[in-house]
């Protein structure tokens, strides 16, 4: 049985390297933030000089070890990558120089993703987590411990973790590809079933009024707060009742933003492949508000079946129409207007009996698609659990 690795304090191989910097009155600043759970630093924003009240900042350099004092207990540790070199942080983000003769950067970076480290940070932090004031001050940071073998062994373990992580990423990519292909096949089947219907009008002709945006309340997730849907509730033309937050802001019982079971929602702002996705609210959670980034489509139920419209919005011609009309300067975020939704081509005059026949035909295919998605979701959960297990073994000397 191999000898346990010695537990070494961070202060053994880390040295503070603070670089104070005072921003000029007209100087904009690229600011760095920290992701949770060891995911590391990222470019948070380019902040205009006029919006920067406090001019005292600190410069970060590639290779710096960095953490967020207020959320260390949630794993806000990392190493600054080259693309963030020269950017700025506030005094909430101490930085350190790593002695690479004692600790390998890759070994440390993988350790930052381990829950036992986050628990160490929580126990050493002071303040109240509920107020985001549970703080790990720099002297305590240097007291955190890591199981540290010899440098050659650290590098061997890093190589092994990266090899296994690459295999997990490949499996995850294949899973995602299978889901996308299944969804594409189903959309093709929908389009085939509806292809004989004429594009004789627009969606506006089967609405009782114009589509309307919801209300994006400030969400504090108070236990007694009202549910407000997030964009994740309407993704892939499916409704996910888990996609919501809570707000304790005052609400108006007579306002337009309250949902009723059976309401159809469409996303008006999202990534290019997700904007214009629609789903039907199933009544959970209740009561519930829909957000400003969605529109409710008020259908005339005497003229159209809700699920028929839902299937119709998934057809390739409609998706192409929305893609051609979506606007936005950002390549990663596009928007559609009320006018675009109302202008969606629609087979006006299709009898309700024919709509229901088509819906029944497509509903017969749905269980097969749902079964595949459930299987893929289970596989995804298993993949997500692999890396934590690998890291646990690695830092217990079992890899």
N, C-alpha and C positions, 0 to 999 in steps of 0.2 A: 504493500500500500504506500503510495507516494506521500511525502511529507506535506502538510498543509502550507499554503503560501503565507508569508508574513503579511499582516494588515498594516499598511503604511498610511500615515496622514498626508493629506494633500499638501500641507506646508513643506513636506520633504522635497517635493519636486516642482512646486509652483511659487513664483515670486511676483508680488504686485507690480504692475507696470503702468500706472495711471498716466494719461497724457491730457492734461487740462487744455481746453481751447475755448476762447471767447469769440463767438460769432459776431461778424460785423453787422451793422444796422441794416444793410441791404443784402446780407448773405443768406441764401437759401441753404437748406441742410438735408442731405440724404440720411435718414434715421434708420437705425437697426432695431428690430424687435426680436423676441425669443419665443419660439414655439414650445408648447408643452411636451412633457414626456420624452425628453431627450432628443427631440427632432431638430434642435439647434437654432442658430441665428438666421434671420432673413431680412431682406430690404423691406422695411415697413412702409415708408413713404418718402417722397421728396416734399418737404414742408417749406412753404414760402416764408421769407423773412418776416413779413408783416404779421404772420400767425404765430411766430415764435416769441413768447413773452420772456422766457428765461434764456439768456444768451450763453450761459455757462454750460459747456458740453465737454465731452471727452472723445478723443479719436481712437478708433479701433484699427488694428493691423491684422493682416492675414497671419494665422497661427496662434493668435491670442486665445487663451481659455477665458470664457465669459459666462456669466450667469446673471439671472434677474433676482435681486434680493427678495422681492415680494412674493415670488412664486417658485422659489427653489423647491418647496415641498411638492410641487407638481412637475418637477423634472426640467426646469428651465436652465439646462446646462448645455454648453456646446463649445465648439472651436470655430473661430472666424475663418470662413473660406476666402479665397483670393478675390472673388467678385465683390466682397464687402469691404475690402481694404481701403482705408481712408475715410470711411463713413463715421457717423457720430452716434453717441449714446448719452443718456443722462447719467446722473450719479447713482441711479438704481441698477446699473449694469457694470459692476467691477470687472476689470480685466487682469490677466496674469500671464507671465512668461513661463513656458513649460521647459523644464530641463529634460531634453530628449535623451540624455545619457542614462536617465533613470526610468522614464516612462514613455512608452510609445504613444504618439497622438491617436493612432487608430484604436489602440487598446483602451485608452481613456474615453474616446468618443463612444465606443460600444458600451462602456460601463455607465455612461451618462443615461443610457436607456434602460437601466435596471431599477425596478421598483424598490429594492432594499436601500439604494442610495437615496431615493426620494424620501423614504421613511426616516433615514438618518437626518436629512435636512429638516423634516417636519419636527422631529424631536428636539433639534437644536435651535429652531426658530422661536421667536418671541412675538407676542401680539395676538390679534384675533383674526382667524381665517375668514370669518363671516364678513369682515370689513375689508378684506384683501390687504390686511396689515400684518399677516404672519410673516415676519421678516427674518431672513438668515443674514446676519451682518458679517462683513468680511473676516473678522477674527475667528468666528465660528466656522466659516467656510473652509478655512485652512485646517480645521480639526476633523473634517470628514475623512473617512478611511476607505481604502481600496485594497483588496487582496492582490498583491503585486509579486509575480514571479520574476525571474531574470529576464533581461531584455530580449534575448533570443526566443524564450518561451512565449513572451508577450506577442512577438511578431508571428510566431507559428500559429498562435490562437487567432489572431486577427485574420490571417490568411484563410484559416479554416472557417471562421464565421462568415467571411465574405463569400467564400465558395458556396456555403449552404444558403446564404441570403440570396445569392444569384439564382439558385435553383428554385427557391420560393418565389422570387419575382417572375421567373419564367412560367411556373405553374399558375401564378395569379394572372399573368397575361393571357395564357391559354384559356383559363376559365372565363375571363372577361370577353375574349374573342368568341367563345362558344355562346355566351349570353347574347352578344351583339348579333351573331349570325341567326340565332333562334328568333330574336325580335325582328330581324330583317325578313326572315321567311314568313313570319306571321303577318307583317305589314304587306308583303307581296300577296299573301292569301286574301287579306282584306281588300286590297286594290283589285284583285281578280274578281272577287264577288261583287264589287261595286262598279266595275269598269263599264258595264252596259248602261248605267244610268246617265242621263244627259246632264251636262253642266249648264242648266237652264236658268239659273238665277244666282243669288248670293245668300249668305247666311242671314243677312239683315232681314230678309223676307219671312223668316220663321222665328223672329224675336218679338217679344212683347214690349221691349224698350231697348235702349242702347246698353251695351256692356258697360260695367262701371268698376273702377278700381276699388280695392278695399282700404283698410286703414292699418298702417304699420305703427303700432303703439310701441313705446319704449318698454322692453321686456326685462323684468328683474327676477323672473322665475320664483316669485313669492308663492308659497304653497296655496294660499287662498286666492291667487290671481286668476284672471280669465284666460282661457286658451286662445292663442293667436297662431295660426298656421305659419310655418316657414316654407321656403321654396322646396325643401326636400319632401314635403307632403305630396307634391305633384311632379313626379319624375318618371320617365318611361311610360307615360300614359297610364300610370297606376296611382291610386290614392293610398298613401301611407299614413295611417292615423297616429303614428309615433312622431311625425314631423311637426312638432309645435313647441312653442315656448309659452310662458305666462306673463301677464302684465297686471300690475296693481293700479294702473292709471284709471281714473274715472271713465265710465262708459255710458253711452246713451242707449236706453232700451229701445228707442224708436229709430235708431240709426240704420243705415242701409247695409252696414258691414257684417251683420249677423248672418250666419249660414243656416240653411234648412236642409234636412236629409234629401238627397236627390239633386241638389244644386250642382251645376256643371261649372268648373273652374278652368281657366286657361292662364298659363304663365305669360306675362307680358314683357318680362326682362329676365334673361338668363344667357348661358353660353349659346353659340350658334346652333348646336345640335339639340339643345333642350328648350329653347324659347318656343312658345306656342304649343307646348305639351298640355294636354287636357286630361282631367280626371273628374270623377263624380264623388262628391262628399257623401260619406255613408252614415253620418250622424255622430261619429266619434272623433275627437272628444266633443262633449256637449256641456254648456253652450260654447260656441266657437266663433271667432272673428277671422275673416280672411284678410291677407295683407295687401298693401299698396302694389306689390309686385305681381299681383294676380288680378284678373278680371272675372267677374261672374257673368256667365252667358245666360240671359233670361229667355229660355225657350218657350215657344207657344206649344204646350203639350197637346193641343187639339190638332196640330199640324204635323208634329214630328215626335218620334220616340227618342228619349234621351240617349239610350245606348246606341241607337242608329247614328245619331249625330256624333257620339264619341268614336264609333268605328270610322265614320266618314272623315273625321279630323286626322286620322292616322294614315289615310291613303297617300300614296306617293305624289299625286298632283297637288294635294293640299299642302304637303310638307314643302314641295318645291315653290309653291306660291308664297308661303310664309318666309322661306329662305330668301326669296327675291325681294320681299318687302321689309325685312328686318333691317333696322338702322342702328348706327352707333359708331363712334370713332375708335372705340376699343375693339381689337380683333377677338378678344375673349368674352365680350359682353355685348349682346344685341337686344334691341327693344322692338316691340310691335305696338302700334297704336290701336285705339278704339276703331278707327276707320278701316285698318287692315283686317281686324277680326270680322267686322261687318261685311267686308268685301270678299271674304273667303267664298270661292265658287261652291254652289250647292245645288243638288238635284231637286229643284222645286217641283211639286206636283206628284212626287212618288207617294202612292197611297200608303196609309198606315199599315194595311195588311201586308203589303210588300216589304215595308221596312221591318216589320216584326218577323217575317219569313227569313230575311237576310240576317237579322240579329240571331235568330235561333240556329241558323247554319254556322255562323261564326262562333257562337257560344259553344258549339260542339267541339271546336278546335281548342278553345281556351284551356280546358283542363290539362291537355298535353303540354302546352306552353308553361302553364303554372307549375306542373310537376318538374319540368326541367329547371325552372327558375329556383324552386325550392331546393333541388339537388345542388345547384350551383351555389346557393346561399350557404348551404351546409358545408360545402367544400371550402368556401371563402372563410368561414369561421374556423375551420380546421387549420387552414393556412395561416390565419392571423395568430393562432395559438402557438405555431411552431417556433417563431423567432424568440418569444419570451422564454420558451423551454430551452432553446439552444443557448441563450445568454445565461440562463441560470446554471446550466451545466458548465459553460465556459468559465464562469467566475467562481465556480466551486471546484475547479481543477479537474473536471470530468470529461473534457472535450479532447 
